[in-house]
Amino acid sequence: MVNQLVQSARIGFVRATTFIGTLAMSAKAGALYTNKRQLLQPDSDPLFMDSNHIDYQRVTFLTSAPSIKQCPEDSGCEVAFAGRSNAGKSSAINTLTRIRGLARTSKTPGRTQLINFFDLGDDKRLVDLPGYGYAKVPIEMKREWDRDLAEYLQKRQSLAGLVLLMDIRHPLQEFDLQMLNWAAQAGLPVHILLTKSDKLKRGPGQSALLMVERHLRNMDPGCTLLSVQTFSSLKKVGLPELEGVLAHWLNADFIDPAAL
């Protein structure tokens, strides 16, 4: 009887975490409910194995790919970083790995036009996606990059989650919303970093955070696939929280709910 109740509770949980209709029940989505706000935490639920510490300083450059067809073998587990060209994406990756210059920063937005892969060992990877919202490139090139990003998010089976970076002073711009929609179509968890939080005082910073949280609750009422935090590469604010989210995603050993 107890086992039946536990099984029923788990089935109810899986059903409760559906997002955008049946999309979140895809094979990829089922394996990725490791968001820090989910109803059952990985550390206390046998759906997931315990998270292990990841030494990001061990990271090494793996390869660059102009499209998903040139990406490394689609195996293991990877987390992608995406954001507008001036959102501080490269700085965040460098802060996470404690390696200055690992992800190249540029004064020219949109300079990075390749999908860059970094090896963490044990078949785990960080992925630096091209900055989007390019201001100084031809329209056709923008459309091509958009197609590549959408294809990567929706077809890459080893992709465990997306870290979406937004300048805290200008969150939820058109391209940010497009990325959230692409991720939703793939049933992909998204953790938003509101970067450059050191640029705002505490009050305005909290207001921006609450505004984004309200928007995410409207998109994902159960907060099972979407989460947000403030972050500052300069002050190292929010780094432990980011590391915790990545650890859950990269270390999650999923058990198919259908087998319970």
WOMO-V657683 format. One record per pair of residues at least 4 apart in sequence whose ideal C-beta (glycine too) atoms are under 8 Angstrom apart, sorted by the first residue. I is the first residue (numbers start at 0). J is the second residue. Records with the same first field share a line. If there is no record, write none. Layout:
I->J ; J
This chain:
0->4
1->5
2->6
3->7
4->8
5->9
6->10 ; 259
7->11
8->12
9->13 ; 46 ; 256 ; 259
10->14 ; 256 ; 259
11->15
12->16 ; 38 ; 39
13->24 ; 29 ; 256
15->38 ; 221 ; 223
16->23 ; 32 ; 37 ; 38 ; 221 ; 223 ; 224
17->21 ; 23 ; 24
18->22 ; 23 ; 28 ; 183 ; 186 ; 219 ; 221 ; 223 ; 224
19->23 ; 183 ; 184 ; 186
21->25
22->28 ; 183 ; 184 ; 185 ; 186
23->28 ; 186 ; 223 ; 224
24->28 ; 29 ; 186
25->29 ; 185 ; 186
26->30
27->31 ; 156 ; 158 ; 185 ; 186 ; 187
28->32 ; 185 ; 186 ; 187 ; 224
29->186 ; 253 ; 255 ; 256
30->159 ; 251 ; 253
31->159 ; 160 ; 186 ; 187 ; 188 ; 224 ; 248 ; 251 ; 253
32->37 ; 46 ; 188 ; 223 ; 224
33->37 ; 41 ; 47 ; 159 ; 160 ; 188 ; 247 ; 248 ; 251
34->160 ; 188 ; 190 ; 222 ; 223 ; 224 ; 225 ; 226 ; 244 ; 247
35->190 ; 226 ; 240 ; 243 ; 244 ; 247
36->222 ; 223 ; 226
37->222 ; 223
38->221 ; 223
39->43 ; 44 ; 46
40->44
41->46 ; 47 ; 48 ; 49 ; 50 ; 247 ; 251
42->47 ; 49 ; 50
45->254
46->253 ; 254 ; 256
47->247 ; 251 ; 252 ; 253 ; 254
48->250 ; 251 ; 252
49->250
50->243 ; 246 ; 247 ; 250 ; 251
51->246 ; 250
52->246
53->119 ; 123 ; 242 ; 245 ; 246 ; 249 ; 250
55->95 ; 96 ; 97 ; 119 ; 125 ; 242
56->96 ; 97 ; 98
57->119 ; 120
58->96 ; 98 ; 101 ; 117 ; 118 ; 119 ; 125
59->117 ; 118
60->101 ; 115 ; 116 ; 117 ; 118
61->71 ; 116 ; 117 ; 118 ; 124
62->71 ; 115 ; 116
63->113 ; 114 ; 115 ; 116
64->68 ; 69 ; 70 ; 71 ; 113 ; 114 ; 116
65->69 ; 112 ; 113 ; 114 ; 147
66->70 ; 114 ; 147 ; 150
67->114 ; 147 ; 150 ; 151 ; 154 ; 155
70->114 ; 116 ; 151 ; 155
71->116 ; 124
73->155 ; 156 ; 157
74->122 ; 157
75->121 ; 122 ; 123 ; 124 ; 157
76->122 ; 123 ; 124 ; 157 ; 159 ; 248 ; 249 ; 251
77->116 ; 123 ; 124 ; 125 ; 126 ; 155 ; 157 ; 158 ; 159
78->124 ; 125 ; 126 ; 158 ; 159 ; 160 ; 161 ; 162 ; 245 ; 248 ; 249
79->125 ; 126 ; 127 ; 128 ; 151 ; 152 ; 158 ; 160 ; 161 ; 162
80->88 ; 91 ; 92 ; 125 ; 126 ; 127 ; 128 ; 161 ; 162 ; 164
81->88 ; 128 ; 131 ; 148 ; 161 ; 162 ; 163 ; 164 ; 178
82->86 ; 87 ; 88 ; 130 ; 131 ; 163 ; 164 ; 165 ; 175 ; 192 ; 194
83->108 ; 130 ; 131 ; 132 ; 164 ; 165 ; 166 ; 172 ; 174 ; 175
84->108 ; 109 ; 130 ; 131 ; 132 ; 133 ; 134
85->108 ; 130 ; 166
86->130 ; 164 ; 165 ; 166 ; 194
87->91 ; 164 ; 166 ; 194 ; 195 ; 232
88->92 ; 102 ; 127 ; 130 ; 164
89->93 ; 102 ; 103 ; 104 ; 105 ; 111 ; 127
90->94 ; 102 ; 104 ; 194 ; 232
91->95 ; 162 ; 164 ; 192 ; 194 ; 230 ; 232 ; 241
92->96 ; 101 ; 102 ; 117 ; 125 ; 127
93->97 ; 98 ; 99 ; 100 ; 101 ; 102 ; 104 ; 232
94->232 ; 235 ; 238
95->125 ; 238 ; 241 ; 242 ; 245
96->101 ; 117 ; 125
100->104
101->117
102->115 ; 117 ; 127
103->110 ; 111
105->110 ; 111
107->135
108->130 ; 132 ; 133 ; 134 ; 135
109->129 ; 130 ; 132 ; 133 ; 134 ; 135 ; 136
110->130
111->115 ; 127 ; 129 ; 130
112->129 ; 144
113->129
114->126 ; 127 ; 128 ; 129 ; 147 ; 151
115->126 ; 127
116->124 ; 125 ; 126 ; 127
117->124 ; 125 ; 126 ; 127
118->123 ; 124
119->123 ; 124 ; 125 ; 249
123->249
124->157
126->158
128->148 ; 151
129->144 ; 147 ; 148
131->144 ; 145 ; 148 ; 174 ; 178
132->172 ; 173 ; 174
133->140 ; 141 ; 144
136->140 ; 141
137->141
138->142
139->143
140->144
141->145
142->146
143->147
144->148
145->149 ; 177
146->150
147->151
148->152 ; 178 ; 181
149->153 ; 181
150->154
151->155 ; 158
152->158 ; 161 ; 178 ; 181 ; 182 ; 185 ; 187
153->181 ; 184 ; 185
158->185 ; 187
159->188 ; 248 ; 249 ; 251
160->187 ; 188 ; 189 ; 190 ; 244 ; 245 ; 248
161->178 ; 182 ; 187 ; 188 ; 189 ; 190
162->189 ; 190 ; 191 ; 192 ; 241 ; 244 ; 245
163->175 ; 178 ; 179 ; 182 ; 189 ; 190 ; 191 ; 192
164->191 ; 192 ; 194 ; 230
165->169 ; 170 ; 171 ; 172 ; 175 ; 191 ; 192 ; 193 ; 194 ; 211
166->170 ; 193 ; 194 ; 195
167->193 ; 194 ; 195 ; 196 ; 198 ; 199 ; 204 ; 207 ; 208 ; 229
168->195 ; 198 ; 199 ; 207
170->175 ; 191 ; 193 ; 207 ; 210 ; 211
171->175 ; 176 ; 211 ; 214
172->176
173->177
174->178
175->179
176->180
177->181
178->182 ; 189
179->183 ; 189 ; 218 ; 225
180->184
181->185
182->187 ; 188 ; 189 ; 224
183->187 ; 218 ; 224
186->224
187->224
188->224 ; 225 ; 248
189->224 ; 225 ; 226
190->225 ; 226 ; 227 ; 228 ; 241 ; 244
191->211 ; 215 ; 225 ; 226 ; 227 ; 228
192->227 ; 228 ; 229 ; 230 ; 237 ; 241
193->204 ; 207 ; 208 ; 211 ; 227 ; 228 ; 229 ; 230
194->230 ; 231 ; 232
195->199 ; 231 ; 232 ; 233
196->204 ; 229 ; 230 ; 231 ; 234 ; 236 ; 237
197->231 ; 233 ; 234 ; 236
199->203 ; 204 ; 207
200->204
201->205
202->206
203->207
204->208 ; 229
205->209
206->210
207->211
208->212 ; 227 ; 228 ; 229
209->213
210->214
211->215 ; 227
212->216 ; 227
213->217
214->218
215->219 ; 222 ; 225 ; 226 ; 227
216->220 ; 222
218->225
219->223 ; 224 ; 225
222->226
226->244
228->237 ; 240 ; 241
229->236 ; 237
230->236 ; 237 ; 238 ; 241
231->235 ; 236 ; 237
237->241
238->242
239->243
240->244
241->245
242->246
243->247
244->248
245->249
246->250
247->251
254->258 ; 259
255->259
